[in-house]
Amino acid sequence: MTGGGAAKGCTLRRRRARAGVGFVAPNLLAVVVFLLFPLGFSLYLSFHSWDLFSAPRFVGIENYRRLVADDPLFYIALRNTAVFTVLTLVPTVVISLAVAGLLNRKLAGIGVFRTIVFLPLVASTVAMAVVFRFIFASDDGLANLVLGWVGLGPVPWLTDPDWALVSLSIVTVWKSVPFATVILLAAMQGVPENLYEAAEIDGAGALRRFWSITVPMIRGALSFVFVITIINTVQAFDQAFALTGANGGPETGTYVLGIMLFQNAFRFYEVGYASALAWVIFAILLLLTLIQLRFSRRAEAEL
């Protein structure tokens, strides 16, 4: 290649590089402004006392020490969040597996059923929680009316602390199942058909084929559903706020970590303390995610 040709090649590469940077720069700027800066600022605030009006005052690890050692509400919120996560995670995975298995069939009109199943995915979480608030009303709610028709007594869905957490889990499961179903259905459609045909020839029934072929082959998608569901439940706020109010009632029945974070930041104006809580939540989610990924990789290695 001549010197002129090499120079033209270098110029062309530089132009392409500048064009690539120009295309990527708006996204990088958005990441810095809306992700990295808030993360760094919240970490900075977690070591300060700040009420939104006066200047931040450095307090070191006092916010973390107070959270762990002096605030009994933190452990109430942690316990409620753990129970809420289990009550949501198990039904979400089981129902999503069943629904995805039913939708993974070549039947007439299956597209209509898929559309119906996926409808809750596009509904607003707050609007959905408000609707369920009427459904779970103690006196004339639809849930208690249906229970009355079958001879069962009314259930204090939103007035009893234990039932309120169950109600919150039901609402979250209803919202979470469509997304989980989409993920699992996409994974199921990637399972080779010849595996099912060979198992059927060997005499395996539909249920045996599902547990012995489908579930192991979609283990990665199942792991993803586990992680996303746990993250969504630990961070849950909007459905709890709309369903039972900003206080996490009745009593402390739905006082989860998201409600505690909201109260400290926007009701008590203890932004530094709320930032410390946010980073503790992040640490919990990181630990749970790493544990889940470890189990998932170990299970894949055993296949």
N, C-alpha and C positions, 0 to 999 in steps of 0.2 A: 504494500500500500504506500502511495506517495505521501509526502509531507502534507500536501494540501488536503488529501483525502482523510488523513488521520485527524487534521485540525477540524474538518467538517464533522467527523464522527464524534469528536469530543464536544463540539458545540451542540450537536444534536442531543447527546446524552445529558449535557447540562440543562438544556431547555426542557427535556423530559423530566429531569429531576425537579426543576423549579415548578413545572406544571403539577407534578405529583404533590410537592409540598403545598402548593396553592390549594389543591383539592382537599388535602388532609387537614390543613391549618384550621379551618372553622370547627371541625370536630375536635381537634386537640384543644382549641381554645375553650370549647364548651365543656370538655372533660376537666380542664384546669379550673374554670370558673364555678361550675356546678357540682364538681365531685371532689377534686383534690383540695381546693381552698376551704370548702365547708368542713372536710375531714380534719385538715390541719388546724383550723380555727376552733373546732369543737374540742380537739385534744388540748389546745392551748387553754381554752376556757375551763377544762376539767380540773386544772390546777389553780383556778382562781375563783374568787367569790364575786359574782356579778348579778345585779338586779335589773339590768337593761337601761338604767338611768345614770348611775354613778360610774366612775371609772373602775375597771376590774382590779381586784386586790389579790395579790398572790398569796395562796394558802398552802402550797405544796400538795401533799397527798391527803390533806385533811378531808376533802370531799369523799375520797375512796374509803378512808378510815371510818368516817361517820356512816357511810352507806353500809359497810359490812358489820360494824361494831355497835352502832347506836340507833339504827333505824329498824324497828320491828316490822314496819310496813314493807320493807324490801323483801323479807323472807315470806311474808304473806303473798306478795305479788309473785315471788319466785315459785312458791308452792302452787298457786292458782295457775300460773303459766305452764308449769310442768304437767299438771292434771289436764288442763285444757289442751295441751299438745298431744297427749296420749289419746284423749277422747276424740280428737280430730284426726290424728294420723291414722289410727287403725281403721276406722270406717272409711276414710278417704281411699286408702290403698285397696281395701277389700272390695268396696263398691266400684271403684274405677277398673279394677281387674275384671270384675264380672261384667260390667257394662261394655268395656272394650272387647272382651271375648264374644259377647253377643253381637256387637256391631261388626266384628271381623268375619262377616259371613256374606255370601253372595245370594241375597234374597231379594225378591221383588219389593220395591218400596223401601229398601233399607236406608236410602238417602233421607227420607222424611224423618225416620226415627233418629238418625244421626243429627239432623237439624234440631229436633226437639231436645235431645240430650245436651247439645252445645249451647242452647239459648241462655242459661244462667251465666255463661262466660261473658256475655256482652252487657249484663245488667250492672248498674251501679251498686257498689257494695253498701253505700249508705241508704239508697232507696230500697234495696233488698232487705236491709235490717229493719227499716221502718215498717215495711209490709209485714215482716215476721213479728214485729212488736204488736201489731193488731191481731195476728194469728194466735199469738201466745197470751192474749189478754185473759185474765182469770175468769171473768164473768161471761162475756159473750164472744170470746175468741173462737175461731174455727177449730182449733185443735181440741179444746175442751168440749165443743159441740159434737165433734166426731166421736170422742171418747164416751160422751153421754149416750150416743146412739147405740153403742155396743155394750152398754151397761157398766162402764167404768166411771169412777168418780173424777171430778175435776182435779187437774194437776196445777200446783202453784208455779207455773213456768218462770215467771219473772218476779215473784214475791218471796220465794224461798232461796236462800243463798246457794244451796247445792243444785237445785233445779235450774237456777239462773245460769250457772256455768254449763250445765248440760244443754240448755237452750242456745247459748252462745256457740257451743260446739256444733249443734245441728245446723245453725245458720252458716257457719264456716265450712262445714262439710258440703252443704248444698252449693256453696260458691266454689269450692275447691275441686269437686269431682269432675266437672267438664274439662278443666285444663289438664288434670291428671289423665283423664280418659283420652284426650287428644294425643298426649305423649305416648301412652301405652299402646294405643291403636296404631300409631305410626310405626312403633317398634314391632308390633305383631305382624304388620303387613310386610315386614322385611324378613320374616322367617321363611326359609325355603320350603316349598310345598312338598318336595320329595321326602323330607323328614316325616311329615304327617302320613304320606302314602306308605312309607316303609313301616311305620308303627302300626298303621291300620292293617296292613298285610299280616303283621305279627300278632294281630288280635287285640291290640290296645283299644279301649273305648275312648269316647270323646273326653271324659274327665281325666283319664290317665294320660292322654296325649297332651292335654292342657298343662297338667302339673309336671310332666316329665320332659316336655319339649318346649312349650310356649314360655313358661315361667323362667327356666334357665336361660333361654335365648334372649329374653328381654331384661336380663338382670341389670344391665347398664341403665336402661330407662327407668326401672324400678328404683334404683339408687338415686337417680335424679329426682324422681317424684318424692322420695323420702326427704331429701335435702331441702327441696323447695317448700314442701309442706311444713317442715320444721321451722324454716326461716319465716314463713308467712305467719305461723301461729305464735312464735315468740315475739314477732313484731306487731301482732294484731293490736289495732287501736280503733279504726273507724267503725267496724261492726259492733264492738263493745260500747263505744260512745253512743252510737245511734240506738242500740238495743236497750241498754240499761242506764245510760247517763254518764256524766263525766266523773262521778264519784266511785264508779266500780261497784255499785250496789246490786241487790240489797245487802246492807251491811258491807262486808268486803267480799261478797260472793264472786264478783267478776272483776276484782281489783287485780288486773294483770300488769305486766311490766310496761306496756304501752300507755295505760291509763296513768300509772305512777309517773312516767316520764312527762306526759302532758301536764299533769297537775303541778309538778315542781317547776316546769319551764314557764307555763303560761297562766297559772293561777297563783302560785307562791312567788314567782319571779326569781327563783333560785336557779339561774341559767347555768352557773358553774356546776352545781350539784347535779342538775339534769344531764349535763354533758358527761360527767363522770358515770352516771347511770347508763347513758348511751354506749359508752366504751365498755362497760361491764357486759352489757347485752351483746355487743360485738364480740367480746372475748368468749362468751358462752356459745354463740352461734359458730364461731370459728372452731372451737373445741368439738362441738357436736358434728360439724361438717367433716373435720379430719377423722373423727372416729368412724363415721359412716363410710367415708372413702376407704379407710383401712380395711373395714370388714368387706366392702365391695370388692376390693382388689384381691383379698385373700380368697373370697368365694370364686372369683374368676380364675384364680390360679389353680383351684381345685377341680375345675371343670376339665 
